[in-house]
Amino acid sequence: MTSVSTFLWFDTEAERAAEFYVASVPDSCITGVTRGEDGSAFVVTLELAGHAITLLNGGPGHTHTDAASIQVVVDDQEAVDRLWDALTEGGKPGPCGWLEDRYGLSWQVVPAGLTELLSGERAAEVGAVMRTMSKLDLKVLREAAERG
């Protein structure tokens, strides 16, 4: 059997990050913690809305970059707002739905339907409006599509 998951390196905060992520993303849970001899977490496994992720406390020297992000597609603007607010607490917003959380991990919080709005004849107008945003606003993007 072949499986694919995401593996992320942390300095020492893998367990705290896992707890934060499962509290922020609905339908998520920590599935395991492997501890070192001192009792601290070494490897933490979790599922974020069904996606398997492993966090490793590997020590300093391997920082996160926005070249890799976790994308969460949510149902509506209320879900965008809730998740955005949770993940940017202690972090910082970025452009076009990207953000960096308090642990330096990059995320994309995307409303369902964005791909459709960015397709076909509407793509240029929607894309131009999206590039002016930090947190995505589905109503404004739909209005751009209607104009496009």
N, C-alpha and C positions, 0 to 999 in steps of 0.2 A: 504494500500500500504506500502511496506517495501522499505526502501532506505538505502544505505550505503555511508558514506562520511568519510573523514579524519578530525580529530579535533586536533588542535595544540595549545599549551599554550605558550604564549610569556609574557615577563615582561611588556614592554610598547610599543614595536615596531611593533605590528601586522599590522597596516595600511601601514607603510613604507615597511615592508616585502611583503605584498600583492602586492603593487605597483611594487616592484622589481620582484616578481615572474611572474606577468602577462606581464611585459615588456620582460622577459627572455624566457618564454615558449610560442611558437606560438599558436594561436587560444585559447587565455586565456583572462579572463576578471574578474573584481570585480563585484559581483552581489548584494552586499549590505553592508552597514556600519551602525551599531547601535552605537550611541554616548551616552556617559554619560552626566550628568548635566553640566559638565565643557566643553563639546564640543569635548572632546577627544574620539577617537575610543575605543569602548569596545569589540565589536564583528565585525569581517570582514568576509564576505563570498565571495568566488571566485570559479571560475572554471579554472582549468589548463587542457587545451586540453580535455575538457569534464568531468574531474574528480572534483567532489565537495569537497571543502576544507573549513573548518571554522577555523579562527584564533581568539584567545581570548587574550586580554590583561588582564591577571590574576594576575600580580604582580610577584615578585621574588620568587625563591624557587623551580621552576620546570623547570630545564634545559633540553635541547634536548640531545639525546644520539644517537650514531650510531647504536644502536640496532634496531632502526626504521628509515626507509629512504623512500624518494619518488623516485620511479624508473620511469625514462622517457626513453621510447624506441623511437629512432629517425631513420629516413630513411637511412642516409648515413653518411660517415665520415665528410663531411662538416657540417652537423647538429650537430654531436658529438662535433666537434671543437668549433662551435659557442656557443652552450649551455654550454659546459665546461668552456670556457673563461668567459662567463657572470656570471655563478654561482660561480666560484672560485675567482672572483674579490672581494677582501676584505675577502675572505675565505681561505681555504687551500685544496689542493688535497690530496686524500687518495689512497689506493690500489685498483686495480681491477675495476676501473670505479667509485669508491666511491669518494665523496668530501663532504666537510663541507662548507656551504655558510657563508656569513658575519653575519648571525643571529644564527649560530650554528646548523642549520638544516642539516641533512645528506641527500644526493641525490645519486642516481646511474644514470649515463648517459650511455645508452647502445645502440649500433647500432642494427638495425633490422637484424636478421639472426644469432645473437650470439647463441641463443638456439640451432639452427641447427648445428652450428659449435661445440658445446659442447656435441653433442649426438653421440652415437655409437662408432665406432672404433677410431674416431678422438678426442674424448673427452680428453684423457690423455695429448696428445701433446698440444692441444689448451689451456687446463687448465693450464698447466705448463708455457706456454708463457704468458698467461693472468695474472698469479700471479706475473710476473716481471714488469707489467705495472701499471701506475697510470691512466692516460687517456687512454681509449681503442683505439687501432689502428686496424681498420678492415682489412686493407691490410696485416699487419703482422699476424693477427689471421688466415686469409684465407691461407696464406703461410704455417703456422703451420699445418693447416688441410690437406693441400696437401701433406706435408711430413709425416703426421701421418698415 
